[in-house]
């Protein structure tokens, strides 16, 4: 089946194609970020202890991204490269097996979270019974609806790989609107509804994600070139599952270990009490302004590079990377300026406790320094993924994320105190962006298909 021209980005104006693809993906990333920011906004109105409870349980939702990425990256790259080859039959094979894989992973992970909920929350040694009980309640409710949280990103990845990134943007935005309406109603108990606080935040999120899944299924039924003849009840091909896992596992492993390392960092932070835990949770959501933007461009780069690699158009592969890195450099610098110079008003949006705000300002300013390098790392990782080379970003990410733990212990033991933890995170991001970008450029210089390409000629072409 021939690919519709609007979805084929192996021809035409590359810059126009990049932004047509990237802007909805970035919008989708912000929508996903806004889910959590909405929860944090209303939790902040209750207090730091509620924020700490949601933040603690949230680490395990963060960890779930490792499982999601295995299927999502496999679907995204597989569909993109198949579209580049104009082989929609192959694309449907990737779609079917990605969906089957993510359903299995969702059921497994949800079972683990529910069965081991108490020791999982107890890992953080919070020592505050009310925070721990609220964290457990939030974790269980979210786990019961985890299959929706897992399958929606895979649907998103499928449409992104197809070059139709506007569809997941619209559908995920619908979910955000539902979540924004339900959050104050269920958290604060507006009108006839009871005040559920942390439990209300979890219920609102699950229902919104369920609605997104329903709409994705309806859209899939109408997108026959992608979803016809999938036959999900037929026994899957183990070789195909392995192929998807091979593509997605490095990114999933990196994401999972990143969360594990962050959990150890959280244990280090916990010795200063619940306020720094809340600071890290709120601060990470604010910082997500830049890294979710970078994540959107990472996906755009993966699709652009994947389709053009599938079509064997190496000059467009290189030009895609150059244009993407140029745009993300500007965004990274703007993010640095925003976090450094607007730290107080940004943090004050989410909480009104002066002591928490003071700590939050320092957090944002230190993390702001590394925003450019974080953007370069994310964009380069997308280019690697599009080529099907998902291992290099994982090696760099895992190595420097692991170094955050000893660096945090060492720096926090000095006069820097808690700020030493923030510096460990920021410095590691600088190294990741520098090393991964250098690796990709060296690979291009050594590749017979690209080493003779002139950057000046590419940009003029």
NUKOLLUM-225514 format. One record per residue: residue in one letter; x, y, z of N, C-alpha, C, O, CB in turn. Coordinates in steps of 0.2 Angstrom, whole numbers, plus 2048, in hexadecimal, padded with zeros to 3 digits. Glycine has a CB too. Layout:
// NUKOLLUM-225514
AXYZXYZXYZXYZXYZ
...
//
This chain:
// NUKOLLUM-225514
X8047FA8008008008008048068008098078047FB800806
X80380B7FC8078117FB8068168018008168038058157F4
X80B81980380B81E80980882480680B82780181281F80C
X80382780A80182E80880683380880B83280C7FB83080C
X80683780380C83C80280D84080881384280A80B8417FC
X80884280C80884681280C84381781084681B802848815
X80D83C81781083881C81783681A81B83481E80C83281E
X81983881481F83681182483C81182384180E81F83380A
X82983C81682D84181783484081483984281782E84381E
X83583C80F83B83A80C83C83F80684183E80283B833809
X8378438058388487FF83584F8018328508078348467F9
X8378547FD83485B7FF83985F80483E85D80582D85A802
X83686480683A86980A83A86681183686481583687080B
X84186581384286181984186581F83E86382484A85F819
X84286C81F84187082583987082683787082C844877824
X83587182182E87182282C86B82582786A82982B87381B
X82E86582282C85E82482E85D82C82A85B830830859820
X83486082E83685F83483286383983086083E83D862835
X83086983882B86D83C82486A83C82186A84182B87483B
X82286883681B86583681B85F83A81685D83D81A86382E
X82085B83A82085583E82285684681F85484A82685083C
X82785B84782985C84E82486085282385E85882F86084E
X82186584F81C86985381786585781686685D81986F84F
X81386185380E85D85781185885C80E85786180A859852
X81785585A81A85185F81C85586581B85286B82084E85C
X81F85B86482185F86A81A86186E81A861874824865868
X81586286A80E86386E80C85E87280A85E877809865869
X80D85886F80B85187280F85187980D84F87E80C84B86E
X81685287881A85287E81885688381885588982185387C
X81685C88281486188780D85F88A80C860890813868883
X80985C88680385A88880485488E8018548937FE857883
X80985088C80A84B89180D84D89780C84B89D80F84588E
X81285289681585689C80F8598A080F8598A681A85B89A
X80A85C89D8058608A080185C8A47FE85E8A980186489B
X8008558A37FC8518A77FF8518AE7FB8528B37FD8498A4
X8068508AF8098508B58098578B88088588BE81084D8B5
X80A85C8B480A8638B78048658BA8038698BF80D8688B1
X7FE8638B67F88648B97F78618C07F48648C47F28628B4
X7F985B8C07F88578C77FD85B8CC7FA85C8D27FB8508C7
X80385D8CA8078618CF8048688D180586A8D780E8628CC
X80186B8CC7FE8718CE7F98718D37F98758D87FB8748C7
X7F486C8D37EF86B8D87F28688DE7EF8698E37E98678D5
X7F68638DD7FA8608E37FD8668E77FD8668ED7FE85B8E1
X80086A8E48048708E77FF8748EB8018778F08088748E2
X7F98758E97F48788ED7F28758F47F08788F87EE87A8E9
X7F486E8F47F286B8FA7F886B8FF7F886C9057F18638F8
X7FE86B8FC80486B90080A8678FD8098638F980386A907
X8108689008168648FE81685D8FF8198598FC81C867901
X81285B90481185490680D85090180F84A8FF80E85390D
X8088538FE8048508F98098508F280984B8EF7FE8548F7
X80D8558F18118558EB81684F8EC81884C8E781585C8EA
X81984F8F281E8498F381B8428F281E83E8F082184A8FB
X8158418F481183B8F48118398EC8128348EA80B83B8F7
X80E83E8E880D83C8E181483C8DE8158388D98098428DE
X8198408E081F83F8DD8238398DE8268368DA8248458E0
X8228368E48258308E682282A8E28268268DF82482E8EE
X81B82A8E28188248DD81A8268D681A8218D28118248DE
X81B82C8D481C82E8CD82382B8CB82382A8C581C8358CD
X8278298CF82D8268CD82C81F8C983081E8C48328258D3
X82781C8CB8258158C88228168C28228128BD8218118CD
X81E81C8C181B81D8BB8218208B682081E8B08168238BB
X8268238B882B8258B582F81F8B283181E8AD83082A8B9
X83081A8B78338148B582F8108B083380C8AC83480F8BB
X8298118AF82580D8AA82780F8A382680B89F81E80E8AC
X82A8158A382C81789C83181389983181289382F81E89C
X83580F89D83980A89A83680589683880389183D8078A0
X83080289982C7FD8968298008908297FD88A8277FA89A
X82680689082380988B82780A88582580987F81F81088D
X82D80D88683280E88183480887D835809877838811884
X8348028808367FC87C8317FB8768347FA8718367F6881
X82B7FC8778267FB87282580186E82480186881F7F9875
X82680787182480D86D82A80F868829810862824813872
X83080E86A83680F86683680A86083780C85A83D80F869
X8348048628347FF85D82F8008588307FF8528337F8860
X82980285A82480485582580A85182480A84B81D805859
X82880F85482A81685182F81584C82E81784682C81B856
X83481284D83A81184983880C84383980D83D84080E84C
X83480684583280184082D80483B82E80383582F7FB844
X82880883E82380B83982781083582581082F81E80E83D
X82B81483782E81A83483281782E83281982883381E838
X83781282F83B80F82A83780B82583880B81F84080A82E
X83180882782D80482382980981E829808818827800826
X82780F82182481481C82981781782881881282181A821
X83081881A83581A81583681580F83781780A83B81B819
X83580F81183580980B82F80880882F80480383780380F
X82A80C80982380B80682080480781D80180382380D7FF
X82280180D81F7FA80F81A7FB81581D7FA81A8257F6810
X8147FC81380F7FC81980D7F681C80B7F6822809800816
X80E7F081880E7EA81B8127E98218117E682680E7E4816
X8197EB82081E7EA82581C7EF82B81D7ED8318257EC822
X8197F58298177F982F8127F68338127F783981580082C
X80D7F38308087F083480A7EA8398087E983E8027ED82F
X8107E78368127E183A8167E48418157E28468187DE836
X8197EA84081C7ED8468167F084A8177EF8508207F3843
X8117F384880C7F584C8087F08508077F08568067F8847
X8077EA84D8037E48508087E28568057E185C8027DF84B
X80E7E18558127DE85A8147E385F8157E18658197DB857
X8147E985E8157EE86380F7EF8678107F086E8177F585F
X8097EE8658047EF8698037E986E8027E98747FD7EF865
X8047E386B8047DD86F80A7DD8748087DB87A8057D686B
X80F7E08738157E08788137E587D8147E388381B7E2874
X8107EB87C80F7F08818097ED88580A7EF88B80D7F687E
X8047EA8837FF7E78878027E288C8007E38927FA7E4883
X8067DE88A80A7D988F80E7DD89480E7DB89A80E7D488B
X8127E28928167E58968127E989C8147EA8A181B7EA893
X80C7EC8998087F089E8057EB8A38057ED8A98027F389A
X8037E68A18007E18A68057DE8AB8037DE8B17FC7DB8A3
X80B7DD8A98107DB8AD8127E08B28137DF8B88167D98A9
X8137E68B08167EC8B48117EE8B98127EF8BF8187F28B0
X80A7EE8B78057F08BC8047EB8C18037ED8C77FE7F18B8
X8057E48C08057DF8C580A7E08CA8097DF8D08057D88C2
X8107E28C88167E28CC8157E88D18167E88D781C7E48C8
X8127EE8CE8117F48D280C7F38D880D7F58DD80F7FA8CE
X8077EF8D68017EE8DB8037E98E08027EA8E67FB7EC8D7
X8077E48DE8097DF8E380E7E18E880E7E08EE80B7D88DF
X8137E58E58187E78E98187EF8EB81D7F28EC81F7E68E6
X8127F18EC8117F98ED8147FB8F38178018F380A7FA8ED
X8147F88F88167FA8FF81E7FA8FF8218009008147F6904
X8217F58FD8297F68FD82B7FA8F88317FD8F982C7EF8FC
X8287FB8F282A8008ED82A8078EF82E80B8EE8267FF8E7
X8248098F38248108F68298108FC82C8158FD81D8118F8
X82A80B90082E80B90683580C90483980E90882D804909
X83780A8FD83E80B8FB8418128FD8478128FE83E8098F4
X83D8178FC83F81E8FD84082090484382590583A8228FA
X83E81C90984081D91083D82491284182891584781D911
X83782691083582D91183382E91883583391B82E82E90D
X83182991C83082992382A82D92582982F92B83682C926
X82582F92081F83392281982E92081882E91A81F83A91E
X81682B92581082792380B82A91E80982691A80D825929
X80983091F80483391B80683391480283290F80283991D
X80C83591380F83690C81082F90980E82E90381683990C
X81282A90C81382390A80C82090880B81D90381681F90F
X80782190C80081E90B7FD8219057FA81E9017FC81F911
X7FE8289047FB82B8FE7FF8298F87FC8288F27FC8338FF
X8068288F880A8268F380781F8F080781D8EA8118268F4
X80681A8F58048148F47FD8148F07FC8108EB80380F8FA
X7F88188F37F28188F07F281B8E97EF8188E47ED81D8F4
X7F68208E77F78238E17FA81D8DC7F881D8D67FC8298E1
X7FF81A8DE8028148DA7FD80F8D87FD80D8D38088118DE
X7F980D8DD7F48078DB7EF8098D67EE8068D27F18058E2
X7EC80F8D77E78128D37EA8138CB7E78108C77E48188D5
X7F08168CB7F38178C47F58108C17F480F8BB7FA81B8C5
X7F780B8C57F88048C37F28018C07F37FD8BB7FC8008C8
X7ED8028C37E77FE8C07E58018B97E17FD8B67E18008C5
X7E78078B87E58098B17EC80A8AD7EC80E8A87E28108B1
X7F18068AE7F78078AB7F78058A47FB8088A07FC8038AF
X7F38008A27F37FE89B7F18048967F48048917EE7F989A
X7ED8098987EC80F8947F28138947F481688F7E6813897
X7F58148997FB81889A8018158958058198937FE8198A1
X80180F89480680B89080480B88980980D885807804893
X7FE80A8877FD8098807FC81087C7FD8108767F680587F
X7FA8158807FA81C87C80081E8798008218747F7821881
X80681E87D80C82087A80E81B87381181E86F81281F87F
X80C81587380E81186E80981386880C81386280C80986F
X8038148697FF81786380281E86180281F85B7F8818866
X80482286680882886480E82785F80F82A85A80A82C86A
X81282286181882085E81681E85781A81F85281C81B861
X81181A85680F81785080D81D84B81081D845809812850
X80982184D80782784980D82B84780D82E84280182B84C
X81182D84C81783184B81C82E84681E83184181B832851
X81D82784682182484181E82483A82282483582281C843
X81782483A81482583481482C83181382D82B80D823835
X81783083581783783381183B83481084183181983882B
X80C83983880683C83980683E84180283B844800838837
X80A84384380B84484A80584984C80484985281184884B
X80184B8487FB84F84A7F684B84E7F384E8527F8853845
X7F584584C7F084184F7F18408567EC84185A7EF83A84B
X7F783D8587F883C85F7F88438637F68438697FE839861
X7FA8488607F984F8647F28508667F185286B7FC85485F
X7EE8508617E78528627E484D8677E084F86C7E385185B
X7E58468667E284286B7E58428727E18428777E383A868
X7EB8438737EE8448797EC84B87D7EB84B8837F6844879
X7EB8508787E885687B7E185687E7DF8598837E885C875
X7DD85187B7D685087D7D784D8847D384F8897D384B879
X7DC8488857DD84588C7DF84A8917DD84A8977E284088B
X7E384F88F7E58548947E08598967DF85A89C7EB859890
X7DB85A8917D685F8937D185B8987CF85E89D7D186088C
X7D08558977CC85189C7CF8518A37CC8518A87CB849899
X7D68508A37DA84F8A97D98568AC7D98568B37E184D8A8
X7DA85C8A97DA8628AC7D38648AF7D38678B47DC8688A6
X7CE8618AC7C78638AE7C685E8B57C38618BA7C28618A9
X7C88588B57C78548BA7CC8558C07C98548C67C884C8B8
X7D28578BF7D68588C57D485C8CA7D385A8D07DD85B8C2
X7D28638C97CF8678CF7C98648D27C88648D87CE86E8CD
X7C58618CD7BE85E8D07C08588D57BC8588DA7BA85C8CA
X7C48548D37C584E8D77CB84F8DC7CA84B8E27C78488D2
X7CF8538DB7D48548E07D28598E67D38578EC7DB8588DD
X7CE85E8E47CC8638E97C58628EC7C28648F17CD86A8E7
X7C185D8E87BA85C8E97B58628E87B28648EC7BA85A8F0
X7B68648E27B286A8E07AB8688DF7AA8628DC7B486E8DA
X7A686B8E179F8698E079D8638E479F8638EA79D8688D9
X79985F8E17978598E579C8548E679B84F8EA7918568E2
X7A28548E37A784F8E37AB8508EA7AC8558EC7AC8508DD
X7AD84A8ED7B184A8F37B884C8F17BA84B8EC7B08438F6
X7BB84F8F67C28518F67C684B8F67C78488FC7C48568FB
X7C98498F17CD8428F17D58438F17D983F8F27CB83E8EB
X7D78498EF7DE84B8F07E28478EB7E18478E57E184B8F7
X7E78438EE7EC83F8EA7E883A8E67E98388E07F183C8EF
X7E38368E97DF8318E67DB8348E07DB8318DB7DA82E8EB
X7D983A8E17D583E8DB7DA83F8D57D883F8D07D28448DE
X7E08418D77E58428D17E683C8CD7E683C8C77EC8458D4
X7E78368D17E88308CD7E182E8C97E282C8C37E982A8D2
X7DC82E8CC7D582D8C87D48318C27D282E8BD7CF82D8CD
X7D68378C37D583C8BD7DA83A8B77D883A8B17D68438BF
X7E08388B97E58368B47E38308B17E382F8AA7EC8358B7
X7E182B8B47DF8248B17D98258AD7D98238A77DD81F8B7
X7D48298AF7CE82A8AA7D082E8A47CE82C89E7C982E8AE
X7D48338A47D683789E7DA83289A7D98328947DB83D8A1
X7DF82E89C7E28298987DE8248957DF82288F7E882689C
X7D98228987D481D8957D082088F7D081D88A7CF81B89B
X7CE8278907CB82A88B7D082B8857CD82A87F7C983188D
X7D682C8867DB82D8807DB82687D7DC8268767E282F883
X7DC8208807DC81A87D7D68188797D78168737DD814882
X7D081A87B7CA8198777CA81D8717C981A86B7C481B87B
X7CC8238717CD82786B7D28248667D18248607CE82E86C
X7D88228697DD81F8647DA8198617DC81885B7E381D869
X7D78158647D480F8617CF81185C7CF80E8567D080A867
X7CB81685D7C68188587CA81A8517C881984C7C181D85A
X7CF81E8537D382184D7D781B8497D781C8437D8826850
X7D981784D7DD81184A7D880D8457DA80B8407E080C84F
X7D280C8477CD8088437CC80C83D7CA8098387C7808847
X7CD81383D7CB8178377D28188327D181A82D7C981D838
X7D88168357DE8178317E081082F7E480C8327E481A836
X7DD80E82A7DD8078277E48058247E67FF8257D8805822
X7E880A8217EE80981E7F38078247F88048227F180F81B
X7F280882A7F68078307F48018347F87FC8357F780C834
X7ED8008357EB7FC83A7E67F68377E47F283B7E780083F
X7E57F68317E17F082E7E57EA82E7EB7E982D7DF7F2827
X7E17E482F7E47DE82F7E97DC8347EE7D98337E67DC828
X7E97DF83A7EE7DE83F7ED7D78437F27D48447ED7E4844
X7E77D68447E57CF8477E97CE84D7EE7CA84E7E67C9842
X7E87D28527EB7D28597EB7CB85C7EF7C98617E97D785D
X7E57C785B7E47C185E7E97BB85B7E97B685E7DD7BF85E
X7EC7BC8567F07B78537F77B78567F97BC8597F17B984B
X7F97B18578007B085B8057B48588067B48528027A885A
X8097B885C80E7BD8598147B98578157B48598107C285F
X8187BD85281E7BA8508237BC8558257C285681F7BD849
X8267B785882C7B885D8317BD85A8347C185D82E7B2860
X8337BB8548397BF8508377C685083B7CA85183A7BC849
X8317C884F82F7CF84E82F7D28558317D88568287CF84B
X82D7CF85A82D7D18618357D38638367D886582A7CC866
X8397CE8618407CF8628437D585E8477D98618447C9860
X8407D68588437DC8548417E38588447E78588407DC84D
X83A7E385A8387E985D83C7EA86483E7F08658317E885F
X83D7E58688417E586E8487E786D84B7EB8708417DE872
X84B7E58678527E78668527EE8648577F28668547E385F
X84D7F186184D7F886084C7FC86684F8028678487FA85A
X8477FA86A8447FE8708487FD87684880187B83D7FD870
X84B7F787784E7F587E8537FA8808537FC8868507EE87D
X8587FC87C85D80187E85A80788185C809886862802879
X85580A87E85281088084E80F88684E81388B84D81387B
X84B80988784780788D84C80689384A80889884380188B
X85180389185680189785980889985980989F85C7FD894
X85A80D89585D81389785881789B85981A8A085F817891
X85181789984C81A89D84B8178A384A81A8A884681A899
X84B8108A484A80D8AA85080E8AF84E80F8B58498058A9
X85680E8AD85C80F8B185C8168B385E8188B986280D8AE
X85A81B8AF8598228B08558238B68568278BB8578268AA
X84F81F8B684A8208BC84D81D8C284C8208C784481D8BA
X8508178C18548148C78598198CA8598198D085780D8C5
X85D81B8C68628208C985F8268CC8618288D18678228C3
X8598288C985682E8CC85382C8D38528318D78508308C7
X8518268D384E8248DA8538248DF8528268E584B81D8D9
X8598228DD85F8228E28618298E486282B8EA86581F8DF
X86082E8DF8618358E085C8378E585D83C8E98618398D9
X8568358E48508378E88528358F08508398F484A8348E6
X85582F8F085682D8F785C8328FA85B8339008598268F7
X8608348F68658398F986283F8FB86384290086B83A8F3
X85D8418F685A8488F88558478FE85584C90285584A8F2
X8528418FF84E84090585184290C84D84391084B839905
X85784290C85A84391385984B91585A84C91A862842913
X85784F91085685691184F85791384D85D91485985A90C
X84A85291384385291483F85390E841852908842859918
X83885390F83385390A8348599058328588FF82D85390C
X83685F90783686590383B8648FD8388658F783886B907
X8418618FD8458608F784285B8F384385B8EC84C85E8F9
X83E8568F583B8518F18358558ED8358538E783784B8F5
X8328598F082D85D8EC8308628E782E8628E18288618F1
X8368648E98398698E583C8658DE83B8688D984086C8E8
X83E85F8DF84185B8DA83B8598D583B85A8CF8448558DC
X8358588D882F8568D482D85B8D082C85B8CA82A8538D8
X82B8618D38298678D082E86A8CB82C86B8C582786C8D5
X83486A8CD83A86D8C983B8698C383C86B8BD84086D8CD
X83A8628C383B85E8BD83585F8B883785E8B283B8568BF
X82F8608BB82A8628B682B8698B38298698AD8238628BA
X82E86D8B682F8748B38358738AE8348768A88318798B8
X83A86F8B084086E8AB83D86B8A584086B8A084586A8AF
X8388678A68358638A083386789A83286589582F85F8A2
X83286E89B83187389683687289083487288A83187A898
X83C87189284187088D84286888B84386788584887288F
X84386489084485D88E83E85988B83F854887846859894
X83885C88C83285988883285C88183085887C82C85A88C
X83486288083586587A83B86187683A85F87083786C87A
X84086087984685C87684385587584585287084C85B87B
X83F85287983C84B87883884B87283884686E83884987E
X83485187083085186A83485186483384E85F82C85786B
X83A85586483E85585F84284F85E84484D85884385B860
X84384B86384784586384284085F84583C85B84884286A
X83C84086083783C85C83783E85583783A85183083C860
X83784585483784784D83D84584983C84384483684F84D
X84384584D84984384A84983C84884B83A84384F84584E
X84683884D84683184B84182F84584382B84184382D852
X83C83284583783183F83B83483883B830833831835840
X83D83A83884083D83384683883084783782A843844834
X84B83783585183383384E82C83185182982C856833839
X84A82983584782283384482282C84681D829842820838
X84082682A83D82682484282781E84282381983882B823
X84782C81F84C82D81A85182781A85482681584F83481B
X85382482085781F82085481981C85781581885981D827
X84E81881D84A81281A84A81381284A80F80E84381281C
X84A81A81084A81B80985181C80685281D800846822808
X85681B80B85D81B80985F82280686382380285F816803
X85C82780985E82E80786283180D860835811857833806
X86983080D86D83281286E83A81286F83C81887482F811
X86F83D80D86F84580D86A84881286B84C81586F848806
X86384581185E84881585E84581C85C849820857845812
X86184081D86383E82486784382886684582D866836824
X86D84482487184982786E85082886F85382D878849823
X86B85282386885982386385982986285E82C86585B81C
X85F85482A85A85482F85D85583685B85983A85684D82F
X86385283786785283D86985983E86985C84386C84D83D
X86C85C83986F86383986986883B86A86C83F872865833
X86486883885E86C83985B86B84085A87084385886B834
X85A86584285886484885C86684E85A86985385785C849
X86386584D86786885286886F85386887285886E865851
X86787284D86787A84D86187C85186188185586787C846
X85B87A84F85587C85385587B85A85487F85E84F878850
X85887585C85887386385D87786785D87886D85986B864
X86287986486787D86786488486986588686F86D87F862
X86088786585C88D86785888C86D85788F871859890861
X85488686C84F88487285388387885088587D84B87E870
X85888087885C87F87E85F88588185E88588786287A87C
X86188A87D86389088085D89488385E89788886789487B
X85889488085289788285089488984E89888E84C89787D
X85088D88984E88A89085388C89585088D89B84E88288E
X85988C89485E88F89985C89589C85C8978A286588F896
X85B89A8978598A18998528A189D8528A58A28588A5893
X84E89D89B84789C89F84889A8A684689D8AB84289889B
X84C8948A784D8918AD8518958B28508958B885088A8AD
X8568998AF85B89C8B38578A38B68588A58BB86189E8B0
X8548A78B18528AD8B284B8AE8B48488B38B78538B28AC
X8478A88B48408A98B683E8A38BB8398A18BB83B8A88AF
X8438A18BF84289B8C383D89D8C88398988C984989A8C7
X83D8A38CB8388A48D18318A48CE82C8A08D18398AA8D4
X82F8A88C98288A78C68268A08C482089F8C58278AC8C1
X82B89D8C18298968BF8278918C482288E8C482F8938BA
X82B8918C982A88D8CF82488F8D382188B8D683088D8D4
X8238958D381D8988D78168968D58118968D881D8A08D8
X8168948CE8108928CB80D88C8CF80788B8CF8118908C4
X8128878D18108818D480F8808DB80C87C8DE81587C8D1
X8128858DF8128848E681388B8E981788F8E681787F8E9
X81088D8EF8118938F28158938F88158988FC80A8968F3
X81888E8FA81C88E9008238918FE82788E8FA81D886902
X82589690282B89A9018318969018368968FD82B8A0905
X83289190683888D90783988890183E8888FE83788990D
X8338858FF8338818F98358858F38398828EF82D87D8F8
X83388B8F283488F8EC83C8918EC83F8918E78308958EC
X83E8928F28468948F284A88E8F084F88F8EC8488968F9
X8488888F284C8838F084B8818E885087F8E584A87C8F4
X8458838E68438818DF8478868DA8498848D583C8828DE
X84888C8DC84C8918D885388F8D785588F8D184C8988DC
X85688C8DC85D88A8DC85D8848D78618838D38608888E2
X85887F8D88588798D385787B8CC85B8798C88528758D5
X8538808CA8528828C38588858C18598848BB84B8868C3
X85B8898C486188D8C28678888C086A8898BB8638928C7
X8688838C586D87F8C486C87A8BE8708798B986E87A8CA
X8668788BD8648738B88638778B18648748AC85D8708B9
X86287D8B28618828AC8688828A88678838A185F8888AD
X86D8818AB8748828A887587C8A287887E89D8798828AD
X8728778A387387189F86E87089A86E86B89687486B8A3
X86987489986487389486687388D86386E88985F879895
X86B87688B86D87688486F86F88286E86C87D87287B882
X87486C88787786688687186088687285B88387C86488B
X86C86188A86785C88B86385C88486185788286285E891
X86286288185F86287B86385F87586085B87185D869879
X86986087586E85D87086E85587186D85286C875860871
X86E85387786E84C87886784887686884387286F84A880
X86284B87785B84987585A84886E85884386B85684D878
X85C84E86A85C84E86386084986085E84685B85D855860
X86684886286B84385F86983C86186983885C872844862
X86683B86686383486885D83386385D82D86186083486F
X85983886185483685C85783485585483085285083C85B
X85D83885386083684D86382F84D86282B84886683B84B
X86682D85286882685386382185386381C84F86C82585A
X85D82385685781E85685581D84F85381884D85282185B
X85482384B85282284485681E84085381A83B851829841
X85C81D84186181983E86081184086380D83E86881B83E
X85C81084685C80A84986280884D86380385085C804843
X86680E84F86C80D85386A81085A86C81585C872811850
X86680C85E86380E86486880D86A86780F87085D80B866
X86E80A86987380886E87780E87087880F87687780286C
X87A81286C87E81786E87B81C87387E81E87888081B868
X87581F87187282387687182087D87182388286B826874
X87081987D86F81688487581588787581688E86C80F882
X87B81488488181388788381A88A88581A890887811882
X88281F88788482688987F82888F88282A89488482B884
X87982788E87482989387582589A87582889F86D828891
X87681E89987681A89F87D81C8A387D81C8A987681389D
X88281D89F88981E8A28898248A788B8248AC88E81E89D
X88782A8A48878308A78818318AC8828348B18878368A2
X87C82D8AB87682E8B087982A8B687782C8BC87082B8AD
X87C8248B587F8208BB8848248BF8848248C588281A8B9
X8888288BC88D82D8BF8898328C488D8358C88918308BA
X8838338C38808388C787F8368CE88083B8D38788398C4
X87F8308D087E82E8D788582F8DA8848328E087D8268D7
X88B82C8D889182E8DC8928368DC8958388E189782B8D9
X8918398D68928408D688D8448DB8908498DE8918438CF
X8878428DC8838458E08858448E88858488EC87B8428E0
X88783E8E988A83C8F08908418F28908438F788B8358F1
X8948418ED89A8458EE89984C8EF89B84F8F389F8448E8
X89584F8EA8948568EA8908588F089185E8F38918588E3
X88B8548F28868568F788A8568FE8878599038808528F7
X88F8528FE89385290489885890589B85890B89884B904
X89885C90089C86290189886890389286790689F8648FA
X89A86E90389787490589087590188C87990389B87A905
X8908728FB88A8738F78848708FA87E8728F888C86F8F0
X88586A8FE87F86790187A8658FC87C8618F787B86C905
X8738668FC86E8648F88708668F186E8638EC8678678FA
X87286C8F087486F8E987986B8E587986B8DF8768768EA
X87D8678E98828628E687E85D8E288185B8DD88685F8EB
X87885B8E48748568E08728598DA8738568D486E8548E4
X87085F8DA86D8628D48738638CF8728628C986A8698D5
X8798658D187F8668CD88185F8CA88385F8C48858698D1
X88085A8CD8828538CB87E8528C588084F8C088184E8D0
X8778538C58738528C08748578BA8748548B486B8538C2
X87585D8BB8778628B687D8608B287D8608AC8778698B8
X88285F8B588985D8B28898578AE88C8578A988E85D8B8
X8858528B088584C8AC88184D8A688384A8A18818468B0
X87C8528A68788538A087D85789B87C8558958728588A1
X88185B89D88685E89988B85989588C85988F88B86389D
X88D85489989184F89688E84B89189084988C89484A89C
X88784989388384588E88284888788384588287D843891
X88084E88787F85288188685287D88585287787D858882
X88B85488089285487D89484E87A89684E874897857882
X89484987E89684287B89283F87689583D87189783D881
X88C83F87788783C87288783F86B88883C86688083B874
X88884686B88884A86588F84986188F84885B887852866
X89484886589A84786289A84085F89D83F85A8A0847867
X89783B862897834860893834859896831854893830865
X88E83885988A83785288E83B84D88D83884788383B853
X89184084E89584484989A83F84689C83F84089784A84B
X89E83C84B8A38378498A08318458A482F8408A783484F
X89A82F84789782A84389682C83C897828837891827846
X89383283B89283483489883583089983482A88E83B835
X89E8378338A48388308A783282E8AB8328298A983C834
X8A582C8318A882682F8A482282B8A681D8288AA822836
X89E82482A89982082689A82281F89A82881D892822828
X89B81D81A89D81E81389782281089982580B89E818810
X89182181288C82580F88B82C81188883080D885821811
X88E82E81688E83581889483981989483F81988A83581F
X89A8368198A083981B8A283E8168A68438178A683481C
X8A083D80F8A284280A89D84880989E84C8058A383E804
X89784880D89284D80C89485480F89785481588C84B810
X89385980B89586080E88F86381188986380F897864808
X89086581788B86881B88886E81788286F81788D86A822
X88C87281488A87881188587680B88087A80A89087C80E
X88787180788386F80187D86C80487886D80188786A7FD
X87D86980987786680C87286B80E86C86B80C878861812
X87487081187087681386D87A80D86787D80E87387A818
X87187A80886F87E80286A87A7FE86587C7FA8748807FE
X86A8737FF86686E7FB85F86E7FD85B86A7FA8698677FB
//
